Amino acid sequence: MTKRVSYRDRLTIEPGKRGGKPCIRGLRITVYDVLENLASGMTQEEILDDFPELERGDLLACLSFAADRERHIESLKAL
């Protein structure tokens, strides 16, 4: 198994930006924006073409963040 990208180095939360949603490196692009594009069938290459300020590691950080949130939700259900 390979090492996951740490999203803590790439994602920021600022109360006045995008409603306090997690954004990528202080940009106005949210984790939700990236996940929604992936869910709609866009490839990583297409997303990177549409958002040239993003890096491949940013996309992986979004996926890592979503995986951690899912893991946390599942652990709450077990209580």
Distance bins in CASP14 RR format, pairs under 12 A and 6 or more apart:
PFRMAT RR
TARGET T0000
AUTHOR 0000-0000-0000
RMODE 2
METHOD distances of the structure
MODEL  1
2 60 0 0 0 0 0 1 0 0 0 0 0
2 64 0 0 0 0 0 1 0 0 0 0 0
3 60 0 0 0 0 0 1 0 0 0 0 0
3 64 0 0 0 0 0 1 0 0 0 0 0
4 57 0 0 0 0 0 1 0 0 0 0 0
4 60 1 0 0 1 0 0 0 0 0 0 0
4 61 0 0 0 0 1 0 0 0 0 0 0
4 62 0 0 0 0 0 1 0 0 0 0 0
4 63 0 0 0 0 1 0 0 0 0 0 0
4 64 1 0 1 0 0 0 0 0 0 0 0
4 65 0 0 0 0 0 1 0 0 0 0 0
4 66 0 0 0 0 0 1 0 0 0 0 0
4 67 1 0 0 1 0 0 0 0 0 0 0
4 68 0 0 0 0 1 0 0 0 0 0 0
4 71 0 0 0 0 0 1 0 0 0 0 0
5 11 0 0 0 0 0 1 0 0 0 0 0
5 55 0 0 0 0 0 1 0 0 0 0 0
5 56 0 0 0 0 1 0 0 0 0 0 0
5 57 1 0 1 0 0 0 0 0 0 0 0
5 58 0 0 0 0 1 0 0 0 0 0 0
5 59 0 0 0 0 1 0 0 0 0 0 0
5 60 1 0 1 0 0 0 0 0 0 0 0
5 61 1 0 1 0 0 0 0 0 0 0 0
5 62 0 0 0 0 1 0 0 0 0 0 0
5 63 0 0 0 0 1 0 0 0 0 0 0
5 64 1 0 1 0 0 0 0 0 0 0 0
5 65 0 0 0 0 1 0 0 0 0 0 0
5 67 0 0 0 0 0 1 0 0 0 0 0
5 68 0 0 0 0 0 1 0 0 0 0 0
6 57 0 0 0 0 0 1 0 0 0 0 0
6 58 0 0 0 0 0 1 0 0 0 0 0
6 60 0 0 0 0 1 0 0 0 0 0 0
6 61 1 0 0 1 0 0 0 0 0 0 0
6 64 1 0 0 1 0 0 0 0 0 0 0
6 65 0 0 0 0 1 0 0 0 0 0 0
6 68 0 0 0 0 0 1 0 0 0 0 0
7 13 0 0 0 0 0 1 0 0 0 0 0
7 22 0 0 0 0 1 0 0 0 0 0 0
7 23 0 0 0 0 0 1 0 0 0 0 0
7 24 0 0 0 0 1 0 0 0 0 0 0
7 25 0 0 0 0 0 1 0 0 0 0 0
7 31 0 0 0 0 1 0 0 0 0 0 0
7 34 0 0 0 0 0 1 0 0 0 0 0
7 57 0 0 0 0 1 0 0 0 0 0 0
7 58 0 0 0 0 1 0 0 0 0 0 0
7 59 0 0 0 0 0 1 0 0 0 0 0
7 60 0 0 0 0 1 0 0 0 0 0 0
7 61 1 1 0 0 0 0 0 0 0 0 0
7 62 1 0 0 1 0 0 0 0 0 0 0
7 63 0 0 0 0 1 0 0 0 0 0 0
7 64 1 0 1 0 0 0 0 0 0 0 0
7 65 1 0 1 0 0 0 0 0 0 0 0
7 66 0 0 0 0 1 0 0 0 0 0 0
7 67 0 0 0 0 1 0 0 0 0 0 0
7 68 1 0 0 1 0 0 0 0 0 0 0
7 69 0 0 0 0 0 1 0 0 0 0 0
8 22 0 0 0 0 0 1 0 0 0 0 0
8 25 0 0 0 0 0 1 0 0 0 0 0
8 61 0 0 0 0 1 0 0 0 0 0 0
8 64 0 0 0 0 1 0 0 0 0 0 0
8 65 0 0 0 0 1 0 0 0 0 0 0
8 68 0 0 0 0 1 0 0 0 0 0 0
9 24 0 0 0 0 0 1 0 0 0 0 0
9 25 0 0 0 0 1 0 0 0 0 0 0
9 55 0 0 0 0 0 1 0 0 0 0 0
9 57 0 0 0 0 1 0 0 0 0 0 0
9 58 0 0 0 0 0 1 0 0 0 0 0
9 60 0 0 0 0 0 1 0 0 0 0 0
9 61 1 0 0 1 0 0 0 0 0 0 0
9 64 0 0 0 0 0 1 0 0 0 0 0
9 65 0 0 0 0 0 1 0 0 0 0 0
10 22 0 0 0 0 1 0 0 0 0 0 0
10 23 0 0 0 0 1 0 0 0 0 0 0
10 24 1 0 0 1 0 0 0 0 0 0 0
10 25 1 0 1 0 0 0 0 0 0 0 0
10 26 0 0 0 0 1 0 0 0 0 0 0
10 27 0 0 0 0 0 1 0 0 0 0 0
10 29 0 0 0 0 0 1 0 0 0 0 0
10 31 0 0 0 0 1 0 0 0 0 0 0
10 34 0 0 0 0 0 1 0 0 0 0 0
10 54 0 0 0 0 1 0 0 0 0 0 0
10 55 0 0 0 0 1 0 0 0 0 0 0
10 56 0 0 0 0 0 1 0 0 0 0 0
10 57 1 0 0 1 0 0 0 0 0 0 0
10 58 1 0 1 0 0 0 0 0 0 0 0
10 59 0 0 0 0 1 0 0 0 0 0 0
10 60 0 0 0 0 1 0 0 0 0 0 0
10 61 1 0 1 0 0 0 0 0 0 0 0
10 62 0 0 0 0 1 0 0 0 0 0 0
10 63 0 0 0 0 0 1 0 0 0 0 0
10 64 0 0 0 0 1 0 0 0 0 0 0
10 65 0 0 0 0 1 0 0 0 0 0 0
11 18 0 0 0 0 0 1 0 0 0 0 0
11 20 0 0 0 0 0 1 0 0 0 0 0
11 21 0 0 0 0 1 0 0 0 0 0 0
11 22 1 0 1 0 0 0 0 0 0 0 0
11 23 1 0 0 1 0 0 0 0 0 0 0
11 24 1 0 0 1 0 0 0 0 0 0 0
11 25 1 0 0 1 0 0 0 0 0 0 0
11 26 0 0 0 0 1 0 0 0 0 0 0
11 27 0 0 0 0 0 1 0 0 0 0 0
11 29 0 0 0 0 0 1 0 0 0 0 0
11 30 0 0 0 0 1 0 0 0 0 0 0
11 31 1 0 0 1 0 0 0 0 0 0 0
11 32 0 0 0 0 0 1 0 0 0 0 0
11 34 0 0 0 0 0 1 0 0 0 0 0
11 57 0 0 0 0 0 1 0 0 0 0 0
11 58 0 0 0 0 1 0 0 0 0 0 0
11 59 0 0 0 0 0 1 0 0 0 0 0
11 60 0 0 0 0 0 1 0 0 0 0 0
11 61 1 0 1 0 0 0 0 0 0 0 0
11 62 1 0 0 1 0 0 0 0 0 0 0
11 63 0 0 0 0 0 1 0 0 0 0 0
11 64 0 0 0 0 1 0 0 0 0 0 0
11 65 1 0 0 1 0 0 0 0 0 0 0
11 66 0 0 0 0 0 1 0 0 0 0 0
11 68 0 0 0 0 0 1 0 0 0 0 0
11 69 0 0 0 0 0 1 0 0 0 0 0
12 18 0 0 0 0 0 1 0 0 0 0 0
12 20 0 0 0 0 1 0 0 0 0 0 0
12 21 0 0 0 0 0 1 0 0 0 0 0
12 22 1 0 0 1 0 0 0 0 0 0 0
12 23 1 0 1 0 0 0 0 0 0 0 0
12 24 1 0 0 1 0 0 0 0 0 0 0
12 25 1 0 0 1 0 0 0 0 0 0 0
12 26 1 0 1 0 0 0 0 0 0 0 0
12 27 0 0 0 0 1 0 0 0 0 0 0
12 28 0 0 0 0 0 1 0 0 0 0 0
12 29 0 0 0 0 0 1 0 0 0 0 0
12 30 0 0 0 0 0 1 0 0 0 0 0
12 31 0 0 0 0 0 1 0 0 0 0 0
12 58 0 0 0 0 0 1 0 0 0 0 0
12 61 0 0 0 0 0 1 0 0 0 0 0
12 65 0 0 0 0 0 1 0 0 0 0 0
13 19 0 0 0 0 1 0 0 0 0 0 0
13 20 1 0 1 0 0 0 0 0 0 0 0
13 21 1 0 0 1 0 0 0 0 0 0 0
13 22 1 0 1 0 0 0 0 0 0 0 0
13 23 1 0 0 1 0 0 0 0 0 0 0
13 24 0 0 0 0 0 1 0 0 0 0 0
13 25 0 0 0 0 0 1 0 0 0 0 0
13 26 0 0 0 0 1 0 0 0 0 0 0
13 30 0 0 0 0 1 0 0 0 0 0 0
13 31 0 0 0 0 1 0 0 0 0 0 0
13 65 0 0 0 0 0 1 0 0 0 0 0
14 20 1 0 0 1 0 0 0 0 0 0 0
14 21 0 0 0 0 1 0 0 0 0 0 0
14 22 0 0 0 0 1 0 0 0 0 0 0
14 23 1 0 0 1 0 0 0 0 0 0 0
14 24 0 0 0 0 0 1 0 0 0 0 0
14 25 0 0 0 0 0 1 0 0 0 0 0
14 26 1 0 0 1 0 0 0 0 0 0 0
14 27 0 0 0 0 0 1 0 0 0 0 0
14 28 0 0 0 0 1 0 0 0 0 0 0
14 30 0 0 0 0 0 1 0 0 0 0 0
15 21 0 0 0 0 0 1 0 0 0 0 0
15 23 0 0 0 0 0 1 0 0 0 0 0
16 23 0 0 0 0 0 1 0 0 0 0 0
16 26 0 0 0 0 0 1 0 0 0 0 0
16 28 0 0 0 0 0 1 0 0 0 0 0
17 23 1 0 0 1 0 0 0 0 0 0 0
17 24 0 0 0 0 0 1 0 0 0 0 0
17 25 0 0 0 0 0 1 0 0 0 0 0
17 26 1 0 0 1 0 0 0 0 0 0 0
17 27 0 0 0 0 1 0 0 0 0 0 0
17 28 1 0 0 1 0 0 0 0 0 0 0
17 29 0 0 0 0 0 1 0 0 0 0 0
17 30 0 0 0 0 1 0 0 0 0 0 0
18 24 0 0 0 0 0 1 0 0 0 0 0
18 26 0 0 0 0 1 0 0 0 0 0 0
18 27 0 0 0 0 1 0 0 0 0 0 0
18 28 1 0 1 0 0 0 0 0 0 0 0
18 29 0 0 0 0 1 0 0 0 0 0 0
18 30 1 0 1 0 0 0 0 0 0 0 0
18 31 0 0 0 0 1 0 0 0 0 0 0
18 32 0 0 0 0 1 0 0 0 0 0 0
18 33 0 0 0 0 1 0 0 0 0 0 0
19 28 0 0 0 0 0 1 0 0 0 0 0
19 30 0 0 0 0 1 0 0 0 0 0 0
19 32 0 0 0 0 0 1 0 0 0 0 0
20 26 0 0 0 0 0 1 0 0 0 0 0
20 28 0 0 0 0 0 1 0 0 0 0 0
20 30 0 0 0 0 1 0 0 0 0 0 0
20 31 0 0 0 0 0 1 0 0 0 0 0
20 32 0 0 0 0 0 1 0 0 0 0 0
21 27 0 0 0 0 0 1 0 0 0 0 0
21 28 0 0 0 0 0 1 0 0 0 0 0
21 29 0 0 0 0 0 1 0 0 0 0 0
21 30 1 0 1 0 0 0 0 0 0 0 0
21 31 1 0 0 1 0 0 0 0 0 0 0
21 32 1 0 0 1 0 0 0 0 0 0 0
21 33 0 0 0 0 1 0 0 0 0 0 0
21 34 0 0 0 0 0 1 0 0 0 0 0
21 35 0 0 0 0 0 1 0 0 0 0 0
21 36 0 0 0 0 0 1 0 0 0 0 0
21 62 0 0 0 0 0 1 0 0 0 0 0
21 65 0 0 0 0 0 1 0 0 0 0 0
22 28 0 0 0 0 0 1 0 0 0 0 0
22 29 0 0 0 0 0 1 0 0 0 0 0
22 30 1 0 0 1 0 0 0 0 0 0 0
22 31 1 0 1 0 0 0 0 0 0 0 0
22 32 0 0 0 0 1 0 0 0 0 0 0
22 33 0 0 0 0 0 1 0 0 0 0 0
22 34 0 0 0 0 0 1 0 0 0 0 0
22 35 0 0 0 0 0 1 0 0 0 0 0
22 58 0 0 0 0 0 1 0 0 0 0 0
22 61 0 0 0 0 1 0 0 0 0 0 0
22 62 0 0 0 0 1 0 0 0 0 0 0
22 64 0 0 0 0 0 1 0 0 0 0 0
22 65 1 0 0 1 0 0 0 0 0 0 0
22 66 0 0 0 0 0 1 0 0 0 0 0
22 68 0 0 0 0 0 1 0 0 0 0 0
22 69 0 0 0 0 1 0 0 0 0 0 0
23 29 1 0 0 1 0 0 0 0 0 0 0
23 30 1 0 1 0 0 0 0 0 0 0 0
23 31 1 0 0 1 0 0 0 0 0 0 0
23 32 0 0 0 0 1 0 0 0 0 0 0
23 33 0 0 0 0 1 0 0 0 0 0 0
23 34 0 0 0 0 0 1 0 0 0 0 0
23 53 0 0 0 0 0 1 0 0 0 0 0
23 54 0 0 0 0 0 1 0 0 0 0 0
23 58 0 0 0 0 0 1 0 0 0 0 0
23 61 0 0 0 0 0 1 0 0 0 0 0
23 62 0 0 0 0 0 1 0 0 0 0 0
23 65 0 0 0 0 0 1 0 0 0 0 0
24 30 1 0 0 1 0 0 0 0 0 0 0
24 31 1 0 0 1 0 0 0 0 0 0 0
24 32 0 0 0 0 0 1 0 0 0 0 0
24 33 0 0 0 0 1 0 0 0 0 0 0
24 34 1 0 0 1 0 0 0 0 0 0 0
24 35 0 0 0 0 0 1 0 0 0 0 0
24 47 0 0 0 0 0 1 0 0 0 0 0
24 48 0 0 0 0 0 1 0 0 0 0 0
24 51 0 0 0 0 1 0 0 0 0 0 0
24 53 0 0 0 0 1 0 0 0 0 0 0
24 54 1 0 0 1 0 0 0 0 0 0 0
24 55 0 0 0 0 1 0 0 0 0 0 0
24 56 0 0 0 0 0 1 0 0 0 0 0
24 57 0 0 0 0 1 0 0 0 0 0 0
24 58 1 0 1 0 0 0 0 0 0 0 0
24 59 0 0 0 0 1 0 0 0 0 0 0
24 60 0 0 0 0 0 1 0 0 0 0 0
24 61 1 0 0 1 0 0 0 0 0 0 0
24 62 1 0 0 1 0 0 0 0 0 0 0
24 65 0 0 0 0 1 0 0 0 0 0 0
25 31 0 0 0 0 0 1 0 0 0 0 0
25 34 0 0 0 0 0 1 0 0 0 0 0
25 51 0 0 0 0 0 1 0 0 0 0 0
25 53 0 0 0 0 1 0 0 0 0 0 0
25 54 0 0 0 0 1 0 0 0 0 0 0
25 55 0 0 0 0 1 0 0 0 0 0 0
25 57 0 0 0 0 0 1 0 0 0 0 0
25 58 1 0 0 1 0 0 0 0 0 0 0
25 61 0 0 0 0 1 0 0 0 0 0 0
25 62 0 0 0 0 0 1 0 0 0 0 0
26 53 0 0 0 0 0 1 0 0 0 0 0
26 54 0 0 0 0 0 1 0 0 0 0 0
26 58 0 0 0 0 0 1 0 0 0 0 0
27 33 0 0 0 0 1 0 0 0 0 0 0
27 34 0 0 0 0 0 1 0 0 0 0 0
27 51 0 0 0 0 1 0 0 0 0 0 0
27 52 0 0 0 0 0 1 0 0 0 0 0
27 53 1 0 0 1 0 0 0 0 0 0 0
27 54 1 0 0 1 0 0 0 0 0 0 0
27 55 0 0 0 0 0 1 0 0 0 0 0
27 58 0 0 0 0 1 0 0 0 0 0 0
28 51 0 0 0 0 0 1 0 0 0 0 0
28 53 0 0 0 0 1 0 0 0 0 0 0
28 54 0 0 0 0 0 1 0 0 0 0 0
29 35 0 0 0 0 0 1 0 0 0 0 0
29 36 0 0 0 0 0 1 0 0 0 0 0
29 37 0 0 0 0 1 0 0 0 0 0 0
29 47 0 0 0 0 1 0 0 0 0 0 0
29 48 0 0 0 0 0 1 0 0 0 0 0
29 50 0 0 0 0 1 0 0 0 0 0 0
29 51 1 0 1 0 0 0 0 0 0 0 0
29 52 0 0 0 0 0 1 0 0 0 0 0
29 53 1 0 0 1 0 0 0 0 0 0 0
29 54 1 0 0 1 0 0 0 0 0 0 0
29 55 0 0 0 0 0 1 0 0 0 0 0
29 58 0 0 0 0 1 0 0 0 0 0 0
29 59 0 0 0 0 0 1 0 0 0 0 0
29 61 0 0 0 0 0 1 0 0 0 0 0
29 62 0 0 0 0 1 0 0 0 0 0 0
30 36 0 0 0 0 1 0 0 0 0 0 0
30 37 0 0 0 0 0 1 0 0 0 0 0
30 51 0 0 0 0 0 1 0 0 0 0 0
30 54 0 0 0 0 0 1 0 0 0 0 0
30 58 0 0 0 0 0 1 0 0 0 0 0
30 62 0 0 0 0 1 0 0 0 0 0 0
30 65 0 0 0 0 0 1 0 0 0 0 0
30 66 0 0 0 0 0 1 0 0 0 0 0
31 37 0 0 0 0 0 1 0 0 0 0 0
31 38 0 0 0 0 0 1 0 0 0 0 0
31 54 0 0 0 0 0 1 0 0 0 0 0
31 58 0 0 0 0 1 0 0 0 0 0 0
31 59 0 0 0 0 0 1 0 0 0 0 0
31 60 0 0 0 0 0 1 0 0 0 0 0
31 61 0 0 0 0 1 0 0 0 0 0 0
31 62 1 0 1 0 0 0 0 0 0 0 0
31 63 0 0 0 0 1 0 0 0 0 0 0
31 64 0 0 0 0 1 0 0 0 0 0 0
31 65 1 0 1 0 0 0 0 0 0 0 0
31 66 1 0 0 1 0 0 0 0 0 0 0
31 67 0 0 0 0 0 1 0 0 0 0 0
31 68 0 0 0 0 0 1 0 0 0 0 0
31 69 0 0 0 0 1 0 0 0 0 0 0
32 38 0 0 0 0 0 1 0 0 0 0 0
32 39 0 0 0 0 0 1 0 0 0 0 0
32 62 0 0 0 0 1 0 0 0 0 0 0
32 65 0 0 0 0 0 1 0 0 0 0 0
32 66 0 0 0 0 1 0 0 0 0 0 0
32 69 0 0 0 0 0 1 0 0 0 0 0
33 39 0 0 0 0 0 1 0 0 0 0 0
33 40 0 0 0 0 0 1 0 0 0 0 0
33 42 0 0 0 0 0 1 0 0 0 0 0
33 47 0 0 0 0 1 0 0 0 0 0 0
33 50 0 0 0 0 1 0 0 0 0 0 0
33 51 0 0 0 0 1 0 0 0 0 0 0
33 54 0 0 0 0 1 0 0 0 0 0 0
33 58 0 0 0 0 0 1 0 0 0 0 0
33 59 0 0 0 0 0 1 0 0 0 0 0
33 62 0 0 0 0 1 0 0 0 0 0 0
34 40 0 0 0 0 0 1 0 0 0 0 0
34 42 0 0 0 0 1 0 0 0 0 0 0
34 44 0 0 0 0 1 0 0 0 0 0 0
34 46 0 0 0 0 0 1 0 0 0 0 0
34 47 1 0 0 1 0 0 0 0 0 0 0
34 48 0 0 0 0 0 1 0 0 0 0 0
34 50 0 0 0 0 0 1 0 0 0 0 0
34 51 0 0 0 0 1 0 0 0 0 0 0
34 54 1 0 0 1 0 0 0 0 0 0 0
34 55 0 0 0 0 0 1 0 0 0 0 0
34 56 0 0 0 0 0 1 0 0 0 0 0
34 57 0 0 0 0 0 1 0 0 0 0 0
34 58 1 0 0 1 0 0 0 0 0 0 0
34 59 1 0 1 0 0 0 0 0 0 0 0
34 60 0 0 0 0 1 0 0 0 0 0 0
34 61 0 0 0 0 1 0 0 0 0 0 0
34 62 1 0 1 0 0 0 0 0 0 0 0
34 63 0 0 0 0 1 0 0 0 0 0 0
34 64 0 0 0 0 0 1 0 0 0 0 0
34 65 0 0 0 0 1 0 0 0 0 0 0
34 66 0 0 0 0 1 0 0 0 0 0 0
35 41 0 0 0 0 0 1 0 0 0 0 0
35 42 0 0 0 0 0 1 0 0 0 0 0
35 47 0 0 0 0 0 1 0 0 0 0 0
35 58 0 0 0 0 0 1 0 0 0 0 0
35 59 0 0 0 0 1 0 0 0 0 0 0
35 61 0 0 0 0 0 1 0 0 0 0 0
35 62 1 0 1 0 0 0 0 0 0 0 0
35 63 1 0 0 1 0 0 0 0 0 0 0
35 64 0 0 0 0 0 1 0 0 0 0 0
35 65 0 0 0 0 1 0 0 0 0 0 0
35 66 1 0 1 0 0 0 0 0 0 0 0
35 67 0 0 0 0 0 1 0 0 0 0 0
35 69 0 0 0 0 0 1 0 0 0 0 0
35 70 0 0 0 0 0 1 0 0 0 0 0
36 42 0 0 0 0 1 0 0 0 0 0 0
36 47 0 0 0 0 0 1 0 0 0 0 0
36 62 0 0 0 0 0 1 0 0 0 0 0
36 66 0 0 0 0 0 1 0 0 0 0 0
37 43 0 0 0 0 1 0 0 0 0 0 0
37 44 0 0 0 0 1 0 0 0 0 0 0
37 45 0 0 0 0 0 1 0 0 0 0 0
37 46 1 0 0 1 0 0 0 0 0 0 0
37 47 1 0 1 0 0 0 0 0 0 0 0
37 48 0 0 0 0 0 1 0 0 0 0 0
37 49 0 0 0 0 0 1 0 0 0 0 0
37 50 1 0 0 1 0 0 0 0 0 0 0
37 51 0 0 0 0 1 0 0 0 0 0 0
37 54 0 0 0 0 0 1 0 0 0 0 0
37 59 0 0 0 0 1 0 0 0 0 0 0
37 62 0 0 0 0 1 0 0 0 0 0 0
37 63 0 0 0 0 0 1 0 0 0 0 0
38 44 1 0 0 1 0 0 0 0 0 0 0
38 45 0 0 0 0 0 1 0 0 0 0 0
38 46 0 0 0 0 1 0 0 0 0 0 0
38 47 1 0 0 1 0 0 0 0 0 0 0
38 48 0 0 0 0 0 1 0 0 0 0 0
38 59 1 0 0 1 0 0 0 0 0 0 0
38 60 0 0 0 0 0 1 0 0 0 0 0
38 62 0 0 0 0 1 0 0 0 0 0 0
38 63 1 0 0 1 0 0 0 0 0 0 0
38 66 0 0 0 0 1 0 0 0 0 0 0
39 47 0 0 0 0 0 1 0 0 0 0 0
39 62 0 0 0 0 0 1 0 0 0 0 0
39 63 0 0 0 0 0 1 0 0 0 0 0
39 66 0 0 0 0 0 1 0 0 0 0 0
40 46 0 0 0 0 1 0 0 0 0 0 0
40 47 0 0 0 0 0 1 0 0 0 0 0
40 50 0 0 0 0 0 1 0 0 0 0 0
41 47 0 0 0 0 1 0 0 0 0 0 0
42 48 0 0 0 0 1 0 0 0 0 0 0
42 49 0 0 0 0 1 0 0 0 0 0 0
42 50 1 0 0 1 0 0 0 0 0 0 0
42 51 0 0 0 0 0 1 0 0 0 0 0
42 59 0 0 0 0 0 1 0 0 0 0 0
43 49 0 0 0 0 1 0 0 0 0 0 0
43 50 0 0 0 0 0 1 0 0 0 0 0
43 56 0 0 0 0 0 1 0 0 0 0 0
43 59 0 0 0 0 0 1 0 0 0 0 0
44 50 0 0 0 0 0 1 0 0 0 0 0
44 51 0 0 0 0 0 1 0 0 0 0 0
44 54 0 0 0 0 1 0 0 0 0 0 0
44 55 0 0 0 0 0 1 0 0 0 0 0
44 56 1 0 0 1 0 0 0 0 0 0 0
44 57 0 0 0 0 1 0 0 0 0 0 0
44 58 0 0 0 0 0 1 0 0 0 0 0
44 59 1 0 1 0 0 0 0 0 0 0 0
44 60 0 0 0 0 1 0 0 0 0 0 0
44 62 0 0 0 0 0 1 0 0 0 0 0
44 63 0 0 0 0 1 0 0 0 0 0 0
45 51 0 0 0 0 0 1 0 0 0 0 0
45 52 0 0 0 0 0 1 0 0 0 0 0
45 54 0 0 0 0 0 1 0 0 0 0 0
45 56 0 0 0 0 1 0 0 0 0 0 0
45 59 0 0 0 0 0 1 0 0 0 0 0
46 52 0 0 0 0 0 1 0 0 0 0 0
46 54 0 0 0 0 0 1 0 0 0 0 0
46 59 0 0 0 0 0 1 0 0 0 0 0
47 53 0 0 0 0 0 1 0 0 0 0 0
47 54 1 0 0 1 0 0 0 0 0 0 0
47 55 0 0 0 0 0 1 0 0 0 0 0
47 56 0 0 0 0 1 0 0 0 0 0 0
47 57 0 0 0 0 0 1 0 0 0 0 0
47 58 0 0 0 0 1 0 0 0 0 0 0
47 59 1 0 0 1 0 0 0 0 0 0 0
47 60 0 0 0 0 0 1 0 0 0 0 0
47 62 0 0 0 0 1 0 0 0 0 0 0
47 63 0 0 0 0 0 1 0 0 0 0 0
48 54 1 0 1 0 0 0 0 0 0 0 0
48 55 1 0 0 1 0 0 0 0 0 0 0
48 56 1 0 0 1 0 0 0 0 0 0 0
48 57 0 0 0 0 1 0 0 0 0 0 0
48 58 0 0 0 0 1 0 0 0 0 0 0
48 59 1 0 0 1 0 0 0 0 0 0 0
48 60 0 0 0 0 0 1 0 0 0 0 0
50 59 0 0 0 0 0 1 0 0 0 0 0
51 58 0 0 0 0 1 0 0 0 0 0 0
51 59 0 0 0 0 1 0 0 0 0 0 0
51 62 0 0 0 0 0 1 0 0 0 0 0
52 58 0 0 0 0 0 1 0 0 0 0 0
54 60 0 0 0 0 0 1 0 0 0 0 0
54 61 0 0 0 0 0 1 0 0 0 0 0
54 62 0 0 0 0 1 0 0 0 0 0 0
55 61 0 0 0 0 1 0 0 0 0 0 0
55 62 0 0 0 0 0 1 0 0 0 0 0
56 62 0 0 0 0 0 1 0 0 0 0 0
56 63 0 0 0 0 0 1 0 0 0 0 0
57 63 0 0 0 0 1 0 0 0 0 0 0
57 64 0 0 0 0 1 0 0 0 0 0 0
57 65 0 0 0 0 0 1 0 0 0 0 0
58 64 0 0 0 0 0 1 0 0 0 0 0
58 65 0 0 0 0 0 1 0 0 0 0 0
59 65 0 0 0 0 0 1 0 0 0 0 0
59 66 0 0 0 0 0 1 0 0 0 0 0
60 66 0 0 0 0 0 1 0 0 0 0 0
60 67 0 0 0 0 0 1 0 0 0 0 0
61 67 0 0 0 0 0 1 0 0 0 0 0
61 68 0 0 0 0 0 1 0 0 0 0 0
62 68 0 0 0 0 0 1 0 0 0 0 0
62 69 0 0 0 0 0 1 0 0 0 0 0
63 69 0 0 0 0 0 1 0 0 0 0 0
63 70 0 0 0 0 0 1 0 0 0 0 0
64 70 0 0 0 0 0 1 0 0 0 0 0
64 71 0 0 0 0 0 1 0 0 0 0 0
65 71 0 0 0 0 0 1 0 0 0 0 0
65 72 0 0 0 0 0 1 0 0 0 0 0
66 72 0 0 0 0 0 1 0 0 0 0 0
66 73 0 0 0 0 0 1 0 0 0 0 0
67 73 0 0 0 0 0 1 0 0 0 0 0
67 74 0 0 0 0 0 1 0 0 0 0 0
68 74 0 0 0 0 0 1 0 0 0 0 0
68 75 0 0 0 0 0 1 0 0 0 0 0
69 75 0 0 0 0 0 1 0 0 0 0 0
69 76 0 0 0 0 0 1 0 0 0 0 0
70 76 0 0 0 0 0 1 0 0 0 0 0
70 77 0 0 0 0 0 1 0 0 0 0 0
71 77 0 0 0 0 0 1 0 0 0 0 0
71 78 0 0 0 0 0 1 0 0 0 0 0
72 78 0 0 0 0 0 1 0 0 0 0 0
72 79 0 0 0 0 0 1 0 0 0 0 0
73 79 0 0 0 0 0 1 0 0 0 0 0
END
